[in-house]
C-alpha cells in the first residue's frame, strides 16, 4: 500500500473512531458508508509517472549510450525513488571526437528538461575542466573545446518531477 493511500485510510479510520466516540448512546453508530469510502480510497488510481529519461550522445560515428548515474524520479504509487550511484558499470567505451567538435545530446523523455548542464572532468581525477549550461531541450549541442585527452562527461537533467545524471567517457584527439 502506498504511503498516500495508507495515510488517507488512517485519516478516515480516525475520523470514524472520533465520530463513534463523540456520539451519545442514542445516536447511531457510523454506517457501512464510512467503510465504503475507505474501500473507494483504496481503489483510487494514482497516475503512472513518466518513464525515467535516457540521455545519449551522438557524433558522426553514431549514437552512444552512457552510464546512468544518480537520479530522483517518481515511481508508481506516488512515491519518489532516489538512487545514488557512482557509475557502477565502469566507464562506457570512449567516444572519439576531434578537438573543437560538438556532440549532440539526445534525450528520450516525456518533456523538455527545465535545466540541463554538462561537466567535463579529466578522466581518473575529480578535476573539472569545463562546466557548460546547455539549452534545456530534448536535442541540443555540447561543444567540447578542451585539450586532447580522455574525459568523463556527465550530463545532468532536471524536470518538474525529478532529475537524472548520465556519464560518458570521451577521448578528444
N, C-alpha and C positions, 0 to 999 in steps of 0.2 A: 504494500500500500504506500503511495507516495506521501511525503510529508504534508503537502497541502490537503490531500484528502483526509489524512489522519487528523490534522488539526480541525478541519471542518466537522468531522464526525465527533470528535471530542467536544467541540463547542456546542453542537446540537444536543449531545447527551447531557452536558452540564445544564443547558437551558431546560431540558426535560426534567432533570432531577430537581432543579430550582423551582420549577413550576409545581411539581408534586409537593415539595417541602413547604411551599408558600400557600397551598390550598388548605381550606378548613375541612373538617370531617365531612361536611355536607356537599362540598364541591367535588366535581367529577375528577377522577384521575385522568391524565392525558390519554387521548385515544390513540389507536394504532396509526393515525395520520402522522404523528410525530415520527414514528419509526419508518413510515413510508418515505418521509422526507429524507431520513438518513440513507435509506436504500437508493433514493434518487441521486443524492450527492455522491455516493459510491460509484454509480454508473456514469457520472458526468464525464464528458470527454475533454481532455486537455489536448490541444492541437499538437501534432508531432512537430518537433523542431526541425529547422532546415539541416541538411547534412553538413558534416564538417567540411570546410573548404579544402581544396587541394591547390597548392601553389607549385608551378613548374617554371623552368626557364627554357627559352628557345633561342637557338642561334642557327647559323647556316647548316650545321650538322644535324639539326633536328630538335625534338622536344626532349627535355631532360627532367626526370623525376628527382626530387630532393628527399631529404630525410626529415620526417615530421618531428618537430620539437615540441616544446611546451604549448599547452593550449587550455582554455576555459571555454566550454561550449555547452549549450543546453542539451539535455537528454530527455527521452520520453518520460512522462510523469511529472514534468515541471521542475526537475532538479537540474543543477548545473554540475558538469564534471570538469574538474581541473586536474591536469596531469603535467608534472614537471619531468622532462626528460633531458638527457644530455646526448642526444643523437646516438642511442644505444646500438644501432645497427652499424656503427662505424661510418666514416665519411663515404659518401657516394663516389663513384668514379669521377675523376676530374673532367670538367667541361673545358675544352681547349678554346681559347679566344686570342685574337690578336690585340696587342696593346691599343687602347682607344676604341675598340669595338664595343658596341652596345649589345646587351642581351635583352630579350623581350620577356617580361614577367607575364605569365598567363595564369589566371586564377579561375578555377571551377568553383563557383559559389552561387548562392541564391540571389545575391545582390552585390553591388559595388561595396568595397570596404569604405569605412569613414576615415581611416588612417592607414597608410602604407609606407613602410620605410625599409631600407636595406642597410646592413652593416657589413663592411669589408674588413676582415681580420687576417693578419698573416697566419698562414696555416701552422699549427703546432704551438701558437702563442695566444695570449689574450690581448695582444696589442692591436687596437683598432687603427686602421689606415684611413678609412673613409666611412662616413655616415651620410646616406642620401635619403631625402624625403621624396617619395615617388607620388605621382598622380594617383589618387585612390580610385582606380577603375579595374575592370577585370582583365585588361590588357594594357601594359604600359612599358616604357623603355627604362632600362637600367644601364646608365653609362658607366664604363669601367676605365677610368683614367688613372691607372696605377702602374707602377713599375713591373717589369716581368717577374714572375714568381708564382707560388701556389698560395691561394687564399681560401678562407672559409667565408662564404657569403650567406648571411642569414636575412630572410625576408620576413618581416612582421606585418601582419594584417589585423586590423580591428574592425569589427562590425558592431551594430547596435546590440546584438545578442551575445557576443563573445569575441575571442581573439585566438590567433594561432601563429606559430613561427615554423618556418622550414629552413633547413640548412643545405648548402651545396658546396662542393669543392670546385674551384675554378683555377685553371692554370693559364696565366697570361704570358704570351710569348712575345 
